[in-house]
Amino acid sequence: MIWLTWRQFRTQALVGGAGAAGLAALLVVLGLRIRDTYEATTSCGSGCSASAARDTLEHDYLTVLLLAGLLVVLVPALVGAFWGAPLVAREFESGTHRLVWNQSITRGRWLAVKLGLVTAAGVALTAVLSTLLTWAASPYDSLVDGRFDPLVFPTRNLVPLGYAAFAVIAGIVVGQFTRRTVSAMAVTLAVFAVLQILLPTAIRPYLQPAVTETVTYDAASVRQGARINLKGGTARIEGFNKPGAWVLSSSTELLDPSGHPFTGAALASCATGNRSHDDACFAARHAHFVVAYQPADRYWTFQWLEFGGYLLLAAALAGLSFRRISRSLY
């Protein structure tokens, strides 16, 4: 059964492996170049600064790392659509499953071999590419705060492996229900895309309760990116950043010492349009704001939670797959 599954799957496996090998080679080259730049910008003695090194790395590699991350996060979607979805749907479409079932192979074993082999291959392929990207980007990530970024978090370390396991098994299950290869591929891609859109906005921020902190508006918070937006008759803080943390409050009201928003005469007296004057005026009035964030030390907690969540979804789908194949007549 394993040999038969491999014969049916080898074309997709070889094509996918060739594409992955090309991407892996590019990631190795990228990693070496990033390391060269990192060494050049951090090993020049007193003439170097962390901010200058960070700016150089961000300028040179931000776009290429985002593109590399996009390719890595697409791998689970592609293995789900091109490996998982056709695996069973094609058998039902052509009727070849009946030939196997009329021999000594049970339905459960038939599905178990297919599901196990292809899922393992998809996870292994994704693991190689995710590991290489994590390695390639490590000097960059050590200087540029952004591990929680929605375009970075799903491309590093553990979570891509969970995506791959889920995507392959989701493709198999969708194929069982549609029994049409092209339809199963399209639905699998759509499901994966919807989850990737929902995760960073509606699910991931709430995996753990956010930490809230009251921050004084002063020179220190300005250095951390805090900027006052005076539109709409109120003063709002935008752009505030905590190193390594995931700031969830993209815009928050600037408050007076009693905790009320600046409005009316108090706002007008400080909102002159002169940046330095306005900053000094609000600081003199003891202005502050409240920020909600996920601390930097929760990064691995979030990685494990999301990885585990996808494994649970994959396990639930696998159970549904075995249940359907044992109870349905084809």
SEPA-357090 format. One line per 10 residues: number of its first residue (from 1); for each residue z, y, x of C-alpha. Coordinates in pm, 1 decimal. Each point is the difference from the previous one (the first is absolute). Layout:
<atoms>
NUM) Z,Y,X ~ ...
</atoms>
This chain:
<atoms>
1) 0.0,0.0,0.0 ~ 77.7,236.5,286.3 ~ -337.4,-74.4,159.0 ~ -179.3,57.4,-331.2 ~ 180.2,329.9,-50.7 ~ -92.0,109.9,350.8 ~ -366.8,-88.0,-52.7 ~ -8.7,208.5,-317.4 ~ 192.3,286.5,156.3 ~ -137.2,9.4,353.9
11) -282.5,250.7,-62.7 ~ 239.1,264.2,-133.8 ~ 249.3,-88.4,273.6 ~ -253.7,38.8,279.2 ~ -136.8,327.9,-136.7 ~ 349.8,137.8,-51.6 ~ 110.6,-121.2,341.7 ~ -296.2,167.0,168.2 ~ 73.2,330.1,-172.8 ~ 367.8,-26.5,87.8
21) -83.3,-74.7,364.2 ~ -206.5,317.8,18.2 ~ 278.7,206.0,-154.5 ~ 255.1,-162.6,231.2 ~ -205.3,96.9,304.5 ~ -19.1,359.9,-121.5 ~ 376.1,7.4,-53.6 ~ 63.1,-124.5,353.5 ~ -224.9,272.1,143.2 ~ 165.9,259.7,-222.8
31) 346.5,-112.0,108.8 ~ -89.9,27.8,367.2 ~ -144.8,348.3,-48.0 ~ 307.3,118.3,-189.8 ~ 220.4,-129.8,280.2 ~ -206.4,181.5,260.6 ~ 32.4,324.8,-194.6 ~ 370.1,-58.0,-56.4 ~ 63.0,-54.7,371.3 ~ -204.9,305.4,94.3
41) 186.5,228.1,-240.7 ~ 354.2,-126.2,63.8 ~ -3.7,-69.9,375.2 ~ -84.1,339.8,145.5 ~ 351.3,108.5,92.7 ~ 148.1,327.8,-115.2 ~ -337.4,122.1,-122.4 ~ 10.8,-244.0,-292.8 ~ 170.1,37.4,-334.9 ~ 45.6,-243.6,-286.2
51) -160.8,241.4,-245.1 ~ -307.8,44.3,219.7 ~ -36.9,-376.8,39.5 ~ 39.3,-45.0,-374.6 ~ -258.8,266.0,-75.5 ~ -246.7,-156.9,244.0 ~ 40.3,-349.4,-142.6 ~ -23.7,126.5,-356.0 ~ -310.9,203.5,76.7 ~ -174.9,-283.7,181.8
61) 99.6,-303.3,-205.9 ~ 117.3,94.8,-349.7 ~ -337.6,-53.4,-165.6 ~ -93.8,-315.6,188.2 ~ 340.4,-158.2,-69.9 ~ -30.6,80.9,-369.2 ~ -344.1,-162.9,-5.6 ~ 130.7,-303.0,190.0 ~ 289.8,-25.2,-243.6 ~ -238.8,18.3,-294.7
71) -200.3,-289.6,143.5 ~ 314.4,-206.7,56.8 ~ 130.2,57.0,-352.3 ~ -344.9,-88.9,-136.9 ~ 17.2,-342.2,165.4 ~ 241.6,-147.3,-259.9 ~ -216.8,140.0,-279.4 ~ -312.3,-152.8,151.8 ~ 152.7,-341.5,66.6 ~ 131.0,-0.2,-356.1
81) -340.4,87.2,-142.6 ~ -227.6,-198.6,232.7 ~ 226.5,-292.9,90.3 ~ 241.9,-37.5,-289.6 ~ -204.7,92.5,-306.3 ~ -300.9,-229.9,63.8 ~ 213.6,-293.5,111.6 ~ 67.1,-140.6,-346.8 ~ -232.1,215.7,-211.7 ~ -304.8,-135.7,183.0
91) 113.6,-358.9,-64.4 ~ 34.7,66.5,-372.1 ~ -325.6,191.2,-8.7 ~ -194.5,-288.9,153.0 ~ 204.4,-280.8,-157.0 ~ 73.4,-171.5,332.8 ~ 374.2,-12.0,-78.2 ~ -64.1,-283.0,-247.5 ~ -141.5,-220.6,274.4 ~ 316.7,39.9,206.3
101) 236.4,-47.9,-293.1 ~ -171.7,-324.6,-101.8 ~ 89.1,-149.2,336.9 ~ 342.6,-61.3,152.4 ~ 85.8,367.9,53.3 ~ 239.9,146.6,-254.9 ~ -49.4,351.5,-131.1 ~ 321.9,114.2,162.1 ~ -91.0,-132.3,342.9 ~ -351.7,138.0,-29.6
111) 136.7,347.6,-73.0 ~ 285.3,-24.9,252.1 ~ -233.9,-73.1,291.2 ~ -238.7,279.0,-92.6 ~ 271.3,254.5,-68.6 ~ 205.9,-89.4,306.1 ~ -285.7,-7.2,249.9 ~ -169.5,321.6,-107.3 ~ 323.0,194.2,-50.7 ~ 121.5,-101.6,345.8
121) -333.0,105.1,151.5 ~ 8.8,337.1,-176.9 ~ 358.1,71.5,105.2 ~ -69.1,-106.2,360.3 ~ -308.4,221.3,24.6 ~ 186.8,297.0,-143.1 ~ 297.0,-64.6,230.7 ~ -219.5,17.8,309.1 ~ -157.5,330.7,-102.4 ~ 325.4,154.6,-121.6
131) 173.9,-97.9,324.0 ~ -279.5,148.8,208.2 ~ 2.3,327.0,-195.0 ~ 379.6,20.8,24.2 ~ -26.0,-53.2,375.6 ~ -289.2,243.6,40.9 ~ 173.7,276.4,-193.9 ~ 351.9,-47.5,139.9 ~ -16.6,287.5,257.6 ~ -143.2,227.0,-269.4
141) 260.2,-105.9,-257.8 ~ 282.6,58.3,248.2 ~ -89.2,370.3,22.0 ~ -160.3,79.6,-335.4 ~ 243.7,-35.5,-290.1 ~ -185.3,-180.0,-275.0 ~ 95.2,-366.0,-30.5 ~ 75.1,51.7,-371.3 ~ -330.2,178.8,-59.5 ~ -188.5,-163.7,-292.9
151) -303.6,-47.6,226.3 ~ 205.3,-144.4,288.5 ~ 278.8,-211.4,-150.4 ~ -230.0,-265.5,-157.0 ~ -194.2,-54.4,322.9 ~ 280.1,-86.8,242.3 ~ 235.7,-291.7,63.6 ~ 85.3,-233.9,-291.1 ~ -135.6,139.2,-323.7 ~ -370.9,-77.5,60.9
161) 93.3,-370.4,19.1 ~ 155.8,18.8,-345.3 ~ -311.3,175.6,-128.3 ~ -217.9,-280.1,137.7 ~ 203.2,-282.0,-156.9 ~ 0.3,180.0,-334.1 ~ -369.6,89.4,8.5 ~ -123.6,-352.1,78.7 ~ 212.4,-165.8,-268.0 ~ -82.2,275.5,-249.6
171) -369.3,-63.8,66.4 ~ 45.9,-372.1,-61.5 ~ 187.2,59.6,-326.6 ~ -253.0,254.4,-123.2 ~ -274.4,-251.0,81.8 ~ 175.8,-261.9,-212.6 ~ 6.3,233.9,-297.1 ~ -347.0,151.6,29.9 ~ -179.1,-308.0,139.4 ~ -265.3,241.3,126.1
181) -17.5,81.4,370.2 ~ -126.7,357.9,-16.1 ~ 236.8,93.4,-282.3 ~ 294.5,-150.0,187.9 ~ -88.7,194.1,314.5 ~ -24.9,329.3,-189.5 ~ 328.1,-50.0,-186.4 ~ 181.7,-98.6,320.6 ~ -115.5,315.5,177.2 ~ 97.7,212.0,-300.4
191) 349.8,-151.2,-22.2 ~ 57.7,50.2,372.2 ~ -121.7,360.9,-15.5 ~ 222.3,85.1,-297.9 ~ 307.4,-140.1,175.7 ~ -77.5,194.0,317.7 ~ -20.5,320.2,-204.0 ~ 318.6,-67.8,-197.3 ~ 214.1,-118.2,292.0 ~ 46.7,324.6,197.2
201) 46.2,213.4,-310.8 ~ 173.2,-208.1,-268.4 ~ 167.3,-294.5,176.0 ~ 73.5,43.2,371.8 ~ 201.1,327.1,-28.2 ~ 246.6,-176.1,-231.0 ~ 56.3,-324.7,187.7 ~ 327.5,157.5,114.1 ~ 188.0,300.8,-142.0 ~ -104.9,317.9,177.2
211) 243.7,200.6,210.0 ~ 45.3,362.3,-110.6 ~ 104.6,273.2,238.8 ~ 70.0,369.8,-38.2 ~ -180.6,193.4,272.1 ~ 68.9,362.1,92.7 ~ -310.0,215.2,21.1 ~ 19.5,132.7,354.8 ~ -184.6,-8.8,329.9 ~ 75.3,-371.3,44.7
221) -151.8,-100.2,-334.1 ~ -299.2,225.5,65.2 ~ -56.5,-187.3,326.8 ~ -3.0,-317.9,-207.9 ~ -292.1,132.6,-201.0 ~ 178.6,168.8,-291.6 ~ -220.0,268.8,-151.8 ~ 65.7,219.7,-303.8 ~ -260.5,4.7,-275.7 ~ 51.1,304.1,-225.0
231) -257.5,-84.9,-264.4 ~ 98.7,-40.1,-364.7 ~ 292.8,240.9,-4.0 ~ 230.5,-226.2,200.8 ~ 57.6,-82.6,363.5 ~ -78.8,-360.2,91.5 ~ 33.7,-179.8,331.6 ~ -297.1,-202.8,119.3 ~ -83.1,-187.5,319.5 ~ 355.2,-89.5,104.7
241) 9.9,-304.4,226.1 ~ 277.7,-218.6,138.9 ~ -98.0,-184.4,319.3 ~ -87.9,-360.9,-75.9 ~ 108.4,23.3,-364.6 ~ -209.2,-15.2,-315.4 ~ 58.4,328.6,-182.7 ~ -55.5,-56.8,-372.6 ~ 49.3,363.4,-107.7 ~ -333.1,161.6,78.4
251) 105.5,316.4,-183.6 ~ 354.1,105.3,-91.9 ~ 156.8,319.8,-129.1 ~ 174.9,240.4,234.2 ~ 353.6,51.6,-131.7 ~ 260.5,272.7,35.9 ~ 362.0,-76.9,105.4 ~ 94.3,-74.3,-362.9 ~ -276.7,-257.7,-27.7 ~ -236.3,203.8,-218.6
261) -367.0,67.8,80.4 ~ -85.3,340.3,142.4 ~ -149.0,208.0,-283.5 ~ -22.2,359.5,-113.2 ~ 136.2,272.4,225.6 ~ 140.4,-242.7,257.1 ~ -342.0,-155.6,40.9 ~ -183.8,332.6,-0.8 ~ 220.4,145.7,272.5 ~ -91.7,-281.2,240.2
271) -355.5,-73.8,-112.1 ~ -185.6,280.4,174.8 ~ -283.4,-205.6,145.9 ~ 119.3,65.1,354.8 ~ 77.3,-345.9,132.3 ~ 262.5,89.9,259.8 ~ 174.1,244.4,-237.2 ~ 3.9,-248.5,-287.3 ~ 136.4,-282.5,216.2 ~ 276.9,222.3,135.4
281) 81.3,134.3,-347.5 ~ 34.6,-342.5,-161.4 ~ 201.9,-127.4,296.3 ~ 235.2,299.7,-27.8 ~ 55.3,-84.8,-366.7 ~ 106.5,-354.3,101.3 ~ -295.9,-162.9,-170.9 ~ -20.8,-377.5,0.8 ~ -201.4,-282.4,-150.6 ~ 52.0,-365.9,-85.8
291) -226.4,-261.6,152.7 ~ -34.6,-368.8,-92.5 ~ -115.5,-243.5,266.4 ~ 2.5,-356.1,129.4 ~ 166.0,-5.7,345.7 ~ -187.6,-118.8,307.1 ~ 237.3,-293.7,48.5 ~ -119.7,-150.6,-330.3 ~ -350.4,-61.5,131.7 ~ 51.0,-371.0,66.6
301) 193.6,-40.6,-325.0 ~ -302.4,133.7,-186.3 ~ -234.3,-221.5,201.2 ~ 199.8,-311.4,-89.2 ~ 43.1,101.0,-364.7 ~ -370.0,60.3,-51.6 ~ -100.0,-308.8,197.5 ~ 245.3,-212.5,-198.1 ~ -113.9,151.0,-327.6 ~ -359.8,-94.8,67.4
311) 103.3,-351.1,102.5 ~ 186.2,-37.0,-330.3 ~ -306.9,118.9,-189.1 ~ -214.7,-245.3,196.4 ~ 242.3,-284.7,-75.2 ~ 1.4,88.2,-370.9 ~ -379.9,3.4,-7.0 ~ -12.2,-333.3,183.0 ~ 230.2,-146.8,-264.6 ~ -225.2,138.4,-272.7
321) -301.6,-148.9,176.4 ~ 148.8,-351.1,12.6 ~ 120.3,26.7,-359.1 ~ -340.9,102.1,-125.8 ~ -189.5,-265.0,191.1 ~ 230.5,-275.5,-124.3 ~ -18.1,103.4,-365.6 ~ -352.3,128.9,-45.9 ~ -305.5,-204.0,-78.9 ~ -316.9,97.1,183.5
</atoms>
